[in-house]
Amino acid sequence: MTQVHHCVMDTGTLLAIAKLARSRAELYALPYFMAHKDGVERKGAKAALEQLALDLEVSAEHRADRPY
């Protein structure tokens, strides 16, 4: 029988990760990054990071409504 372990992050952790993702996404809007696009940026990293940040913020709000 396989054991299943569930890991739950607290809202503070989720919001901290969202903040990091958002700050990284903002870097891609700077002129330096626009002039020196790398493969990750061409693949839409800015949009993906912004979506990740939004998803984490929504999860944090949901988590705050349902404490452990």
N, CA, C and O atoms as CSV, one atom per row, in Angstrom:
chain,resi,resn,atom,element,x,y,z
A,1,MET,N,N,0.844,-1.178,0.000
A,1,MET,CA,C,0.000,0.000,0.000
A,1,MET,C,C,0.887,1.237,0.000
A,1,MET,O,O,1.861,1.305,0.750
A,2,THR,N,N,0.558,2.207,-0.829
A,2,THR,CA,C,1.332,3.438,-0.948
A,2,THR,C,C,0.804,4.481,0.021
A,2,THR,O,O,-0.403,4.696,0.130
A,3,GLN,N,N,1.719,5.118,0.714
A,3,GLN,CA,C,1.330,6.196,1.616
A,3,GLN,C,C,1.264,7.498,0.835
A,3,GLN,O,O,2.120,7.775,-0.005
A,4,VAL,N,N,0.250,8.287,1.116
A,4,VAL,CA,C,0.096,9.583,0.476
A,4,VAL,C,C,0.314,10.649,1.528
A,4,VAL,O,O,-0.332,10.649,2.576
A,5,HIS,N,N,1.229,11.554,1.238
A,5,HIS,CA,C,1.502,12.658,2.157
A,5,HIS,C,C,1.023,13.948,1.512
A,5,HIS,O,O,1.327,14.230,0.353
A,6,HIS,N,N,0.288,14.707,2.263
A,6,HIS,CA,C,-0.208,15.983,1.760
A,6,HIS,C,C,0.583,17.104,2.411
A,6,HIS,O,O,0.800,17.113,3.623
A,7,CYS,N,N,1.004,18.037,1.595
A,7,CYS,CA,C,1.754,19.190,2.085
A,7,CYS,C,C,0.887,20.426,1.881
A,7,CYS,O,O,0.357,20.646,0.791
A,8,VAL,N,N,0.747,21.222,2.915
A,8,VAL,CA,C,-0.064,22.421,2.835
A,8,VAL,C,C,0.814,23.617,3.147
A,8,VAL,O,O,1.498,23.636,4.170
A,9,MET,N,N,0.800,24.609,2.279
A,9,MET,CA,C,1.558,25.838,2.522
A,9,MET,C,C,0.658,26.857,3.182
A,9,MET,O,O,-0.533,26.943,2.885
A,10,ASP,N,N,1.237,27.620,4.072
A,10,ASP,CA,C,0.458,28.673,4.714
A,10,ASP,C,C,0.335,29.861,3.767
A,10,ASP,O,O,1.064,29.954,2.780
A,11,THR,N,N,-0.587,30.763,4.070
A,11,THR,CA,C,-0.848,31.900,3.184
A,11,THR,C,C,0.376,32.791,3.030
A,11,THR,O,O,0.620,33.319,1.945
A,12,GLY,N,N,1.141,32.964,4.087
A,12,GLY,CA,C,2.337,33.810,4.006
A,12,GLY,C,C,3.345,33.280,3.002
A,12,GLY,O,O,3.946,34.051,2.254
A,13,THR,N,N,3.533,31.969,2.983
A,13,THR,CA,C,4.452,31.349,2.035
A,13,THR,C,C,3.947,31.506,0.612
A,13,THR,O,O,4.714,31.846,-0.289
A,14,LEU,N,N,2.664,31.261,0.405
A,14,LEU,CA,C,2.087,31.407,-0.933
A,14,LEU,C,C,2.236,32.841,-1.435
A,14,LEU,O,O,2.585,33.058,-2.595
A,15,LEU,N,N,1.976,33.814,-0.573
A,15,LEU,CA,C,2.089,35.214,-0.978
A,15,LEU,C,C,3.539,35.622,-1.227
A,15,LEU,O,O,3.809,36.436,-2.110
A,16,ALA,N,N,4.467,35.066,-0.459
A,16,ALA,CA,C,5.887,35.364,-0.674
A,16,ALA,C,C,6.353,34.836,-2.030
A,16,ALA,O,O,7.091,35.518,-2.741
A,17,ILE,N,N,5.928,33.639,-2.385
A,17,ILE,CA,C,6.300,33.071,-3.679
A,17,ILE,C,C,5.646,33.873,-4.808
A,17,ILE,O,O,6.267,34.101,-5.846
A,18,ALA,N,N,4.413,34.295,-4.612
A,18,ALA,CA,C,3.732,35.122,-5.613
A,18,ALA,C,C,4.480,36.435,-5.821
A,18,ALA,O,O,4.630,36.901,-6.950
A,19,LYS,N,N,4.942,37.021,-4.735
A,19,LYS,CA,C,5.696,38.278,-4.831
A,19,LYS,C,C,6.994,38.076,-5.615
A,19,LYS,O,O,7.364,38.916,-6.436
A,20,LEU,N,N,7.680,36.967,-5.363
A,20,LEU,CA,C,8.911,36.666,-6.105
A,20,LEU,C,C,8.621,36.469,-7.596
A,20,LEU,O,O,9.360,36.967,-8.446
A,21,ALA,N,N,7.564,35.754,-7.904
A,21,ALA,CA,C,7.206,35.525,-9.308
A,21,ALA,C,C,6.854,36.833,-10.003
A,21,ALA,O,O,7.249,37.067,-11.145
A,22,ARG,N,N,6.104,37.684,-9.302
A,22,ARG,CA,C,5.718,38.974,-9.871
A,22,ARG,C,C,6.936,39.877,-10.100
A,22,ARG,O,O,7.023,40.557,-11.123
A,23,SER,N,N,7.873,39.883,-9.149
A,23,SER,CA,C,9.063,40.728,-9.309
A,23,SER,C,C,9.928,40.237,-10.468
A,23,SER,O,O,10.521,41.040,-11.188
A,24,ARG,N,N,9.999,38.929,-10.644
A,24,ARG,CA,C,10.755,38.373,-11.775
A,24,ARG,C,C,10.067,38.713,-13.095
A,24,ARG,O,O,10.736,39.020,-14.082
A,25,ALA,N,N,8.747,38.661,-13.119
A,25,ALA,CA,C,8.000,39.014,-14.330
A,25,ALA,C,C,8.219,40.476,-14.693
A,25,ALA,O,O,8.319,40.812,-15.873
A,26,GLU,N,N,8.294,41.349,-13.691
A,26,GLU,CA,C,8.508,42.776,-13.941
A,26,GLU,C,C,9.868,43.040,-14.562
A,26,GLU,O,O,10.028,44.000,-15.315
A,27,LEU,N,N,10.845,42.205,-14.258
A,27,LEU,CA,C,12.169,42.374,-14.855
A,27,LEU,C,C,12.115,42.248,-16.372
A,27,LEU,O,O,12.859,42.925,-17.083
A,28,TYR,N,N,11.241,41.388,-16.864
A,28,TYR,CA,C,11.158,41.179,-18.304
A,28,TYR,C,C,10.612,42.394,-19.041
A,28,TYR,O,O,10.750,42.480,-20.261
A,29,ALA,N,N,9.996,43.334,-18.330
A,29,ALA,CA,C,9.481,44.550,-18.958
A,29,ALA,C,C,10.556,45.637,-19.051
A,29,ALA,O,O,10.355,46.635,-19.743
A,30,LEU,N,N,11.669,45.466,-18.381
A,30,LEU,CA,C,12.737,46.464,-18.411
A,30,LEU,C,C,13.426,46.478,-19.775
A,30,LEU,O,O,13.524,45.443,-20.433
A,31,PRO,N,N,13.903,47.649,-20.200
A,31,PRO,CA,C,14.540,47.762,-21.515
A,31,PRO,C,C,15.693,46.781,-21.733
A,31,PRO,O,O,15.864,46.269,-22.839
A,32,TYR,N,N,16.479,46.516,-20.699
A,32,TYR,CA,C,17.600,45.598,-20.864
A,32,TYR,C,C,17.111,44.218,-21.303
A,32,TYR,O,O,17.657,43.624,-22.233
A,33,PHE,N,N,16.094,43.723,-20.637
A,33,PHE,CA,C,15.582,42.394,-20.976
A,33,PHE,C,C,14.889,42.392,-22.333
A,33,PHE,O,O,14.928,41.397,-23.057
A,34,MET,N,N,14.251,43.519,-22.675
A,34,MET,CA,C,13.586,43.589,-23.974
A,34,MET,C,C,14.621,43.562,-25.106
A,34,MET,O,O,14.371,42.999,-26.172
A,35,ALA,N,N,15.788,44.181,-24.861
A,35,ALA,CA,C,16.833,44.220,-25.882
A,35,ALA,C,C,17.620,42.913,-25.944
A,35,ALA,O,O,18.188,42.576,-26.984
A,36,HIS,N,N,17.653,42.186,-24.845
A,36,HIS,CA,C,18.440,40.958,-24.770
A,36,HIS,C,C,17.531,39.766,-24.437
A,36,HIS,O,O,17.737,39.064,-23.447
A,37,LYS,N,N,16.562,39.566,-25.260
A,37,LYS,CA,C,15.618,38.475,-25.017
A,37,LYS,C,C,16.336,37.135,-25.082
A,37,LYS,O,O,17.078,36.847,-26.021
A,38,ASP,N,N,16.094,36.334,-24.065
A,38,ASP,CA,C,16.642,34.981,-24.081
A,38,ASP,C,C,15.528,34.008,-24.462
A,38,ASP,O,O,14.388,34.415,-24.686
A,39,GLY,N,N,15.856,32.757,-24.531
A,39,GLY,CA,C,14.877,31.760,-24.931
A,39,GLY,C,C,13.676,31.688,-24.017
A,39,GLY,O,O,12.558,31.446,-24.470
A,40,VAL,N,N,13.904,31.899,-22.722
A,40,VAL,CA,C,12.804,31.824,-21.759
A,40,VAL,C,C,11.821,32.957,-22.002
A,40,VAL,O,O,10.609,32.745,-21.971
A,41,GLU,N,N,12.334,34.160,-22.244
A,41,GLU,CA,C,11.468,35.309,-22.460
A,41,GLU,C,C,10.669,35.133,-23.745
A,41,GLU,O,O,9.486,35.472,-23.791
A,42,ARG,N,N,11.295,34.615,-24.773
A,42,ARG,CA,C,10.592,34.407,-26.039
A,42,ARG,C,C,9.462,33.399,-25.883
A,42,ARG,O,O,8.485,33.445,-26.631
A,43,LYS,N,N,9.578,32.517,-24.946
A,43,LYS,CA,C,8.536,31.509,-24.709
A,43,LYS,C,C,7.394,32.034,-23.843
A,43,LYS,O,O,6.462,31.292,-23.534
A,44,GLY,N,N,7.456,33.300,-23.452
A,44,GLY,CA,C,6.362,33.888,-22.689
A,44,GLY,C,C,6.515,33.762,-21.189
A,44,GLY,O,O,5.526,33.599,-20.475
A,45,ALA,N,N,7.752,33.836,-20.701
A,45,ALA,CA,C,7.984,33.686,-19.267
A,45,ALA,C,C,7.278,34.772,-18.459
A,45,ALA,O,O,6.775,34.500,-17.369
A,46,LYS,N,N,7.236,35.999,-18.982
A,46,LYS,CA,C,6.593,37.086,-18.247
A,46,LYS,C,C,5.122,36.764,-17.994
A,46,LYS,O,O,4.633,36.896,-16.872
A,47,ALA,N,N,4.440,36.350,-19.023
A,47,ALA,CA,C,3.017,36.019,-18.875
A,47,ALA,C,C,2.822,34.822,-17.953
A,47,ALA,O,O,1.895,34.799,-17.144
A,48,ALA,N,N,3.691,33.834,-18.075
A,48,ALA,CA,C,3.580,32.645,-17.228
A,48,ALA,C,C,3.821,32.985,-15.761
A,48,ALA,O,O,3.123,32.479,-14.883
A,49,LEU,N,N,4.807,33.841,-15.493
A,49,LEU,CA,C,5.086,34.231,-14.112
A,49,LEU,C,C,3.955,35.069,-13.531
A,49,LEU,O,O,3.608,34.926,-12.359
A,50,GLU,N,N,3.379,35.947,-14.354
A,50,GLU,CA,C,2.243,36.741,-13.883
A,50,GLU,C,C,1.057,35.839,-13.556
A,50,GLU,O,O,0.362,36.059,-12.564
A,51,GLN,N,N,0.825,34.829,-14.384
A,51,GLN,CA,C,-0.275,33.886,-14.125
A,51,GLN,C,C,-0.002,33.071,-12.871
A,51,GLN,O,O,-0.909,32.833,-12.074
A,52,LEU,N,N,1.242,32.643,-12.693
A,52,LEU,CA,C,1.615,31.905,-11.485
A,52,LEU,C,C,1.360,32.751,-10.248
A,52,LEU,O,O,0.792,32.266,-9.269
A,53,ALA,N,N,1.778,34.017,-10.286
A,53,ALA,CA,C,1.573,34.909,-9.147
A,53,ALA,C,C,0.085,35.057,-8.836
A,53,ALA,O,O,-0.320,35.011,-7.674
A,54,LEU,N,N,-0.717,35.232,-9.870
A,54,LEU,CA,C,-2.162,35.360,-9.671
A,54,LEU,C,C,-2.749,34.090,-9.067
A,54,LEU,O,O,-3.555,34.154,-8.139
A,55,ASP,N,N,-2.349,32.943,-9.591
A,55,ASP,CA,C,-2.840,31.667,-9.061
A,55,ASP,C,C,-2.458,31.485,-7.599
A,55,ASP,O,O,-3.264,31.011,-6.798
A,56,LEU,N,N,-1.232,31.860,-7.249
A,56,LEU,CA,C,-0.787,31.723,-5.860
A,56,LEU,C,C,-1.550,32.669,-4.937
A,56,LEU,O,O,-1.887,32.304,-3.811
A,57,GLU,N,N,-1.822,33.882,-5.412
A,57,GLU,CA,C,-2.578,34.838,-4.597
A,57,GLU,C,C,-4.005,34.342,-4.356
A,57,GLU,O,O,-4.530,34.467,-3.249
A,58,VAL,N,N,-4.622,33.787,-5.381
A,58,VAL,CA,C,-5.976,33.237,-5.227
A,58,VAL,C,C,-5.951,32.048,-4.268
A,58,VAL,O,O,-6.842,31.901,-3.431
A,59,SER,N,N,-4.935,31.206,-4.393
A,59,SER,CA,C,-4.811,30.062,-3.480
A,59,SER,C,C,-4.622,30.525,-2.045
A,59,SER,O,O,-5.167,29.929,-1.116
A,60,ALA,N,N,-3.846,31.593,-1.865
A,60,ALA,CA,C,-3.623,32.128,-0.518
A,60,ALA,C,C,-4.926,32.651,0.073
A,60,ALA,O,O,-5.202,32.437,1.254
A,61,GLU,N,N,-5.735,33.341,-0.743
A,61,GLU,CA,C,-7.020,33.836,-0.262
A,61,GLU,C,C,-7.934,32.667,0.123
A,61,GLU,O,O,-8.613,32.705,1.148
A,62,HIS,N,N,-7.935,31.646,-0.707
A,62,HIS,CA,C,-8.753,30.459,-0.430
A,62,HIS,C,C,-8.268,29.768,0.847
A,62,HIS,O,O,-9.068,29.324,1.671
A,63,ARG,N,N,-6.951,29.686,0.991
A,63,ARG,CA,C,-6.349,29.039,2.165
A,63,ARG,C,C,-6.681,29.810,3.440
A,63,ARG,O,O,-6.904,29.210,4.492
A,64,ALA,N,N,-6.715,31.139,3.347
A,64,ALA,CA,C,-7.025,31.958,4.518
A,64,ALA,C,C,-8.444,31.710,5.010
A,64,ALA,O,O,-8.733,31.839,6.200
A,65,ASP,N,N,-9.326,31.351,4.078
A,65,ASP,CA,C,-10.724,31.070,4.443
A,65,ASP,C,C,-10.889,29.705,5.085
A,65,ASP,O,O,-11.900,29.435,5.735
A,66,ARG,N,N,-9.883,28.832,4.901
A,66,ARG,CA,C,-9.969,27.455,5.428
A,66,ARG,C,C,-8.708,27.119,6.211
A,66,ARG,O,O,-7.789,26.507,5.668
A,67,PRO,N,N,-8.654,27.503,7.454
A,67,PRO,CA,C,-7.459,27.168,8.233
A,67,PRO,C,C,-7.320,25.653,8.383
A,67,PRO,O,O,-8.282,24.904,8.213
A,68,TYR,N,N,-6.115,25.229,8.701
A,68,TYR,CA,C,-5.818,23.795,8.829
A,68,TYR,C,C,-6.925,23.128,9.559
A,68,TYR,O,O,-6.879,21.917,9.777
